[in-house]
Amino acid sequence: MIREPLIFEISGKGKRAFSLPELDVPSKKDLLRNLPVRDEIEGFPQVSEVEIVRHFTRLSQTNHCIDVGFYPLGSCTMKYNPKINEKIASLLEFNSSHPAAPLDLVQGNLEVLKTTEELLAELTGMDAFSLQPSAGAQGELVGMMLIRAYLGERGNPRKIVLIPDSAHGTNPSSAHLCGYRVQEIRSNKKGTIDLKSLAQNMTEEVAALMITNPNTLGVFEADIKKMAEIVHSKGGFVYMDGANMNALIGVCRPGDMDVDVIHLNLHKTFSTPHGGGGPGSGPVGAKRMLKPYLPLPIIERKEGKYFLNFDQPKSIGKVHSFYGNFLVIVKALAYILSLGYEGLKEVAEIAVLNSNYVRKSLEREYYLKYKTPTLHECVFSDKFQRENGVGNIDIAKRLIDFGLHPPTMSFPLIVRGALMTEPTETESKRDLDLFIDAMKQISKEAKENPEVVRSAPHTSYVRRLDETTAARDPVLRWKEKKKIK
Ligand SMILES: *Cc1c(COP(=O)(O)O)cnc(C)c1O
């Protein structure tokens, strides 16, 4: 593959992507005389239209994306996002309305928000939702803040949050950021939270249990109601990390499992493209007890008109400008309404089926530390391949040569050399088979020709990078660096 030059390197003086006819009226350029307007910006690239199009099209092809191929990045739910969502979100009435517009002019937008809140509450069995948090991690922090506000108001915010050792890294970070000390609970042999261990750790100093269900191994925490009973009996709260709702949506509801507060990742379960650092949305749902503490403003309806209620003295306050990442919410609503209840249920069913097909097809080639049945994802490891000096990083890099995105690596932390695989519901059997065949071939290569795997990728835009240097000292100005040398 040829290295794509920087647009500055393609630039040539006088090249333009447009042409206008000769001016046939008197020039009024001197009207701008006293304004800070420049004729030319020094060093600004000058290119023709076709050069711009080719440059950015070629750049767009150097990265993998869901529109190009399979993307089984576990825990991230990289499903294909139907284009109808984009179409709806790009309607002028949505994307051009100003967030500070008078409420009379944006009643439709407020209805979109309120309807989404109500549908999410219905789908999760919670009493109320706030759509403000920008991502899952911020949703976790907001959830913790609700609990802290509730307990604090009653005299003691408590000190500890219990989190299983399989949790996503954002869980302990959010609890810590909210002023809590994190106490880890060890998973048992099944990969789930041990009830005995929970009971031992649950004291009146514990504010909450943060649980992910299904957990990051893809295992459903079947004892969740018993756990909630243990936590509630000591006056604590159950927080559920809902990032894995793709496994449950339309089938069962966390609210019915006695969860008190939950966040969802609209950019995962509810289908907004993510992974490029674009806007996300991590709504938080709460049971009645925690509702008065939700972020401001609350959208309400009176006499057929929506308005924003800022008069909630117990609220934790604002956590986002205006009302969250509006267009992500529009996409989520489009997704929910286009699939309907039955369609959403099918999402979960097929996601689980696809994952189990992959798991069953590869269980001989790749070690599964936990034999417990799994839902929407499964966590293989590199244990068999390590015998030949091939690690999960090598397997991941080799997959790039097959035009596939690697699974999530080295997470959850309780599986050494983890390859966490989440195919999602949007993949056909053909696409799953392409992945399975590639994984089988890599396992074969690891035995017969391990060097091919260890030196991968061979066909990508750049070859194997030094991970640390690539992250800490990226070469952004190729030419200059070369000159220095
Ligand atoms: C993705 C994820 C998060 C964090 O969500 P962001 O939107 O990336 O902040 C938290 N927990 C789990 C289990 C996740 O998969």
The ligand as a Tripos MOL2 file, in Angstrom:
@<TRIPOS>MOLECULE
LIG
   15    15     1     0     0
SMALL
NO_CHARGES

@<TRIPOS>ATOM
      1 C1        -18.4130    0.6350   27.1660 C.3       1 LIG1
      2 C2        -18.5700    0.2700   28.5670 C.ar      1 LIG1
      3 C3        -18.5550    1.2350   29.5770 C.ar      1 LIG1
      4 C4        -18.2170    2.6940   29.3450 C.3       1 LIG1
      5 O1        -19.0260    3.3340   28.4300 O.3       1 LIG1
      6 P1        -18.5050    4.6000   27.5920 P.3       1 LIG1
      7 O2        -19.7060    5.0300   26.8440 O.co2     1 LIG1
      8 O3        -17.3790    4.1230   26.7320 O.co2     1 LIG1
      9 O4        -18.0540    5.6210   28.5900 O.co2     1 LIG1
     10 C5        -18.7820    0.8100   30.8700 C.ar      1 LIG1
     11 N1        -18.9940   -0.4820   31.1630 N.ar      1 LIG1
     12 C6        -18.9940   -1.4350   30.2160 C.ar      1 LIG1
     13 C7        -19.2430   -2.8650   30.5970 C.3       1 LIG1
     14 C8        -18.7710   -1.0980   28.8820 C.ar      1 LIG1
     15 O5        -18.7530   -2.0430   27.9440 O.3       1 LIG1
@<TRIPOS>BOND
     1     1     2 1
     2     2     3 ar
     3     2    14 ar
     4     3     4 1
     5     3    10 ar
     6     4     5 1
     7     5     6 1
     8     6     7 2
     9     6     8 1
    10     6     9 1
    11    10    11 ar
    12    11    12 ar
    13    12    13 1
    14    12    14 ar
    15    14    15 1
@<TRIPOS>SUBSTRUCTURE
     1 LIG1         1 GROUP 0 **** ****
